[in-house]
Amino acid sequence: MTAHPLRKEVARLKAQLGAKTKPAAIITDRVAWTQQAARMSLDPWQRDVLKSEARRAILNCARQVGKTQVVSLLAAAVAAQGGFAIVVAPSLRQSGNLFRRMREHLVSGGITLTRETATEIATAGGGGAICLPGDRPSMIRGLSLRHAGGSALICDEAAFVKNELWAAASPMLAAAPEARLLLLSTPSGPQGEFYRIWQEETDFEKVTISASSCPRISASFLEEERRRLGDAIFSQEFECAFITTGASVFDASALAAMFGETVDVDPDVEVVTPSIPLTRRLPAWLD
């Protein structure tokens, strides 16, 4: 290495070491800081989410209303103040989307990064964040939410992650009782942990944002989507409803008629799966 590149390398290392001594940011107004960092105005519900101090929150939101944006701002504020955020989603592509937005907010907010990879960042004030794929729950094991500057576990598209993820992630909350847990998603039917928490848990702050309440989504677009998707899927994607959209093509009475049997069916009850054990009732020529 010649003298000139050596001087540049020494200068870079000095700058890095100096950056690590910087204190964490002091954010007294989270909304003001995040709006400046994002260079955009926020909807009233987004400001409420940023102001909230709830340790457990679940956001049941329609598509494209800004749920990922507001939570990426919240994660940026955690890291800027010396805290640690873990971001997961059904795939690395999805968690990486929220992660990249968070990184942009930190840089725009004047926060110095001392380490940066595609999935990890560290700030000069001791904060940091990591994003992981929810389809590989084993990668969650070994991580800790215990951090002097506070911490947050964020799950984007939480209605679509594997159930195994919750078994891997929940022990981290037991070891860090002050850590925040934020779940955000569009519904995926009346099933899974996201649905159970929404229906049963009482210690979660619950937020519902439908597409009609978003000023950036027009009524004409929503009407066209309703015609295109049908009422059931539209209700799930844009009205935050937990709808069973994958019902069987045949109901129990139709299947019984095919195999020469009759079944009494309550017309007011939607039947999703047949009540007849088909493996024991196949005609002889199919056996």
C-alpha positions as MATLAB code, in Angstrom:
seq = 'MTAHPLRKEVARLKAQLGAKTKPAAIITDRVAWTQQAARMSLDPWQRDVLKSEARRAILNCARQVGKTQVVSLLAAAVAAQGGFAIVVAPSLRQSGNLFRRMREHLVSGGITLTRETATEIATAGGGGAICLPGDRPSMIRGLSLRHAGGSALICDEAAFVKNELWAAASPMLAAAPEARLLLLSTPSGPQGEFYRIWQEETDFEKVTISASSCPRISASFLEEERRRLGDAIFSQEFECAFITTGASVFDASALAAMFGETVDVDPDVEVVTPSIPLTRRLPAWLD';
ca = [
       0.000    0.000    0.000;
       1.459    3.368   -1.040;
       1.516    6.387    1.238;
      -1.514    8.081   -0.277;
      -3.947    5.123    0.037;
      -2.576    4.462    3.520;
      -3.393    8.001    4.618;
      -6.898    7.612    3.227;
      -7.385    4.326    5.096;
      -6.131    5.824    8.370;
      -8.432    8.806    7.909;
     -11.364    6.481    7.266;
     -10.660    4.452   10.406;
     -10.293    7.580   12.499;
     -13.596    8.878   11.204;
     -15.253    5.555   11.994;
     -13.835    5.467   15.501;
     -14.859    9.048   16.074;
     -18.358    8.363   14.849;
     -18.774    5.559   17.369;
     -18.346    8.021   20.223;
     -21.337   10.093   19.164;
     -24.274    9.972   21.588;
     -27.620    8.580   20.535;
     -30.135   11.052   19.173;
     -32.520   12.644   21.645;
     -35.950   12.725   20.023;
     -38.482   14.636   22.085;
     -41.084   14.820   19.302;
     -41.167   11.557   17.378;
     -43.713   12.817   14.867;
     -41.732   15.941   14.023;
     -38.481   13.994   13.670;
     -39.991   11.292   11.474;
     -41.838   13.746    9.240;
     -38.566   15.576    8.683;
     -36.692   12.327    8.083;
     -39.312   11.039    5.641;
     -39.791   14.456    4.027;
     -43.515   13.857    3.871;
     -46.663   14.642    5.797;
     -48.329   11.884    7.754;
     -51.962   10.874    8.027;
     -53.605   11.421   11.440;
     -53.639    7.684   12.222;
     -49.928    7.430   11.356;
     -49.134   10.247   13.773;
     -51.151    8.431   16.453;
     -49.125    5.249   15.899;
     -45.876    7.184   16.252;
     -47.049    8.896   19.426;
     -48.249    5.685   21.045;
     -46.215    4.180   23.871;
     -48.068    0.848   23.797;
     -45.713   -2.108   24.240;
     -48.000   -4.333   22.160;
     -49.755   -3.113   19.017;
     -51.470   -4.791   16.082;
     -52.321   -2.881   12.899;
     -55.054   -4.381   10.736;
     -54.711   -2.301    7.587;
     -55.899   -2.302    3.997;
     -53.467   -2.465    1.112;
     -51.483    0.681    0.286;
     -52.649    2.831    3.201;
     -49.105    3.430    4.502;
     -48.693    0.820    7.244;
     -45.184   -0.229    6.216;
     -44.134    3.392    5.885;
     -45.227    4.422    9.369;
     -43.703    1.370   11.054;
     -40.416    1.886    9.199;
     -40.400    5.411   10.644;
     -41.031    4.035   14.111;
     -38.196    1.518   13.694;
     -35.895    4.324   12.527;
     -36.716    6.340   15.652;
     -35.892    3.307   17.828;
     -32.481    2.846   16.176;
     -31.742    6.591   16.154;
     -32.193    6.737   19.917;
     -29.729    3.915   20.500;
     -32.263    1.090   20.432;
     -32.382   -2.150   18.473;
     -35.074   -3.281   16.028;
     -35.647   -6.758   14.604;
     -37.746   -6.773   11.427;
     -39.308   -9.971   10.076;
     -41.809  -10.725    7.317;
     -42.906  -13.811    5.355;
     -39.872  -13.413    3.068;
     -36.570  -11.534    3.106;
     -37.782   -9.435    0.186;
     -40.682   -8.155    2.280;
     -38.717   -7.530    5.473;
     -35.968   -5.945    3.367;
     -38.483   -3.466    1.969;
     -39.300   -2.119    5.438;
     -35.616   -2.306    6.401;
     -34.474   -0.202    3.425;
     -37.075    2.445    4.179;
     -35.883    2.561    7.781;
     -32.290    3.010    6.640;
     -33.305    5.886    4.339;
     -35.128    7.597    7.207;
     -32.064    7.308    9.447;
     -29.784    8.862    6.842;
     -32.293   11.615    6.048;
     -32.634   12.257    9.781;
     -28.903   12.903   10.099;
     -28.011    9.653   11.867;
     -24.477    8.347   11.212;
     -24.235    4.666   10.289;
     -21.122    2.806   11.389;
     -22.067   -0.532    9.838;
     -24.276   -1.288    6.901;
     -25.057   -4.507    5.026;
     -28.106   -5.690    3.109;
     -29.654   -6.996    6.336;
     -27.924   -5.189    9.231;
     -27.134   -1.619   10.258;
     -25.500   -0.047   13.294;
     -25.635    3.609   14.281;
     -22.978    5.803   15.866;
     -25.142    6.121   18.967;
     -25.186    2.394   19.674;
     -28.456    1.594   17.917;
     -29.049   -0.899   15.178;
     -31.436   -3.092   13.269;
     -31.579   -6.408   11.464;
     -34.078   -7.827    8.977;
     -34.794  -11.515    8.622;
     -37.038  -13.818    6.554;
     -40.014  -15.208    8.424;
     -39.964  -18.360    6.308;
     -36.784  -19.439    8.132;
     -37.748  -19.284   11.825;
     -34.466  -20.892   12.882;
     -32.681  -17.649   11.994;
     -34.597  -15.882   14.778;
     -33.138  -18.159   17.428;
     -30.081  -16.797   19.174;
     -31.095  -13.152   18.805;
     -31.929  -11.010   21.803;
     -34.181   -8.004   22.332;
     -32.369   -7.038   25.508;
     -30.779   -3.694   24.665;
     -29.853   -0.709   26.791;
     -31.454    1.721   24.371;
     -34.757   -0.115   24.097;
     -35.882   -2.545   21.422;
     -38.706   -3.510   19.104;
     -39.785   -6.674   17.299;
     -41.661   -5.782   14.120;
     -43.502   -8.287   11.947;
     -44.706   -7.025    8.579;
     -47.447   -8.966    6.738;
     -47.920  -10.817   10.025;
     -51.039  -12.659    8.843;
     -48.916  -14.537    6.294;
     -45.965  -15.775    8.363;
     -45.578  -19.387    9.446;
     -46.847  -20.379   12.875;
     -43.352  -21.663   13.652;
     -42.103  -18.071   13.629;
     -44.085  -17.204   16.753;
     -42.568  -20.126   18.648;
     -39.086  -18.879   17.742;
     -39.754  -15.179   18.394;
     -41.899  -15.070   21.539;
     -39.161  -16.205   23.959;
     -37.230  -13.040   23.080;
     -40.085  -10.988   24.522;
     -39.990  -12.961   27.766;
     -36.333  -12.015   28.257;
     -36.990   -8.364   27.375;
     -40.302   -7.368   28.995;
     -39.941   -3.709   27.977;
     -39.447   -4.505   24.298;
     -42.146   -3.388   21.900;
     -44.023   -5.799   19.642;
     -45.676   -4.428   16.510;
     -47.664   -6.607   14.128;
     -48.972   -5.166   10.878;
     -50.819   -6.848    8.058;
     -53.750   -7.076    5.735;
     -55.959  -10.006    6.884;
     -55.545  -13.501    5.484;
     -58.757  -15.141    6.606;
     -59.926  -16.231   10.080;
     -56.825  -18.267   10.874;
     -53.350  -18.005   12.325;
     -51.784  -16.043   15.153;
     -52.497  -12.607   13.692;
     -56.219  -13.398   13.622;
     -56.138  -14.958   17.097;
     -54.422  -11.927   18.601;
     -56.859   -9.599   16.878;
     -59.846  -11.517   18.183;
     -58.701  -12.584   21.654;
     -55.848  -10.568   23.113;
     -56.816   -7.623   25.309;
     -53.364   -6.191   26.057;
     -52.746   -5.135   22.442;
     -53.461   -1.673   21.093;
     -55.560   -2.406   18.001;
     -55.696   -0.138   14.948;
     -57.924   -0.619   11.900;
     -57.366    1.445    8.754;
     -59.565    0.731    5.735;
     -58.759    1.923    2.235;
     -61.693    4.338    2.203;
     -60.074    6.289    5.055;
     -56.845    6.845    3.095;
     -56.807   10.191    1.252;
     -54.503    8.802   -1.467;
     -56.949    6.085   -2.574;
     -59.857    7.310   -4.660;
     -63.437    6.084   -4.400;
     -63.474    5.364   -8.134;
     -60.442    3.071   -7.809;
     -62.059    1.172   -4.942;
     -65.297    0.735   -6.868;
     -63.370   -0.670   -9.828;
     -61.462   -3.045   -7.513;
     -64.731   -4.260   -5.975;
     -66.067   -5.131   -9.435;
     -62.802   -6.798  -10.422;
     -62.149   -8.785   -7.235;
     -65.659   -9.476   -5.998;
     -67.096   -8.561   -2.613;
     -65.285  -11.209   -0.546;
     -61.719  -10.557   -1.647;
     -62.339   -6.806   -1.795;
     -63.558   -6.855    1.820;
     -60.374   -8.599    2.898;
     -57.898   -6.525    0.880;
     -59.454   -3.094    1.330;
     -61.911   -3.265    4.260;
     -59.797   -5.252    6.766;
     -62.297   -8.119    7.031;
     -61.245  -11.648    7.951;
     -62.978  -13.499    5.127;
     -62.870  -17.172    4.207;
     -62.074  -16.849    0.507;
     -60.782  -20.379   -0.153;
     -64.026  -22.333    0.378;
     -64.474  -25.721   -1.235;
     -66.001  -25.741   -4.722;
     -68.579  -28.271   -3.499;
     -70.545  -28.081   -0.251;
     -71.415  -31.152    1.816;
     -74.809  -31.730    0.198;
     -73.357  -31.620   -3.319;
     -70.642  -34.117   -2.410;
     -73.195  -36.402   -0.762;
     -75.383  -36.340   -3.862;
     -72.389  -37.337   -6.007;
     -71.896  -40.452   -3.877;
     -75.549  -41.379   -3.442;
     -76.115  -40.060    0.069;
     -78.136  -37.288    1.643;
     -77.001  -34.888    4.333;
     -79.014  -32.328    6.231;
     -77.375  -28.914    5.830;
     -78.292  -25.734    7.669;
     -78.785  -23.112    4.909;
     -77.585  -20.352    7.247;
     -74.191  -21.943    7.891;
     -71.372  -21.717    5.366;
     -69.787  -25.134    4.887;
     -66.115  -24.994    3.946;
     -65.101  -28.655    4.179;
     -67.248  -31.771    3.649;
     -68.363  -33.686    6.722;
     -68.295  -37.019    4.850;
     -65.165  -39.190    5.162;
     -64.656  -39.521    1.401;
     -61.917  -42.126    1.660;
     -64.498  -44.640    2.972;
     -67.267  -43.743    0.513;
     -65.668  -44.007   -2.920;
     -67.635  -46.110   -5.422;
     -66.244  -49.567   -5.984;
     -64.982  -48.697   -9.454;
     -62.762  -46.012   -7.924;
     -61.541  -48.112   -5.009;
];
